[in-house]
């Protein structure tokens, strides 16, 4: 699995011009099963996406398609991790050994 931390590089007024396209992209990847949760940081200096396990190259290609990335408005810090403990409702998301 991956925690993807977005760091905004532009004023919020610039981010807001691309947020609708960003949300379309998010919905597309939720529907495909790539994303598990997401939301803005507080204060709104970036965001966070929890992504399902997949090859890193696949995730990188997905992230490159984000409206924020295409416009050069955000940096993406990717942290890969193995979910070894979860709440009961999230147990199905843990990586298989």
DANOR-V577625 format. One record per pair of residues at least 24 apart in sequence whose ideal C-beta (glycine too) atoms are under 7 Angstrom apart, sorted by the first residue. I is the first residue (numbers start at 1). J is the second residue. D is the distance in Angstrom with one decimal. If there is no record, write none. Layout:
# DANOR-V577625
i j d
I J D
I J D
This chain:
# DANOR-V577625
i j d
1 50 6.9
1 51 6.6
1 52 6.3
1 53 5.1
1 81 5.9
1 83 5.3
1 95 6.5
2 51 4.3
2 59 5.9
2 78 5.5
2 79 6.6
2 80 5.4
3 48 6.6
3 50 6.0
3 79 4.5
3 81 6.7
4 48 6.9
4 49 4.2
4 51 5.8
4 63 6.8
4 76 5.7
4 78 5.4
5 46 6.4
5 48 5.6
5 77 4.3
6 46 4.4
6 47 4.3
6 68 6.8
6 74 4.7
6 76 5.9
7 46 4.6
7 74 6.3
7 75 4.6
7 77 6.7
8 45 5.8
8 46 5.1
8 73 6.5
8 74 5.5
9 73 5.9
9 74 6.1
9 75 6.2
10 73 4.6
12 44 6.4
14 73 6.0
15 73 6.0
18 67 4.4
18 68 5.9
18 71 5.5
18 73 6.4
21 67 3.6
22 66 6.1
22 67 4.7
22 68 5.5
25 65 6.2
25 66 5.2
25 67 6.1
29 62 6.1
34 62 6.0
36 93 6.2
46 74 6.9
53 95 5.2
56 80 7.0
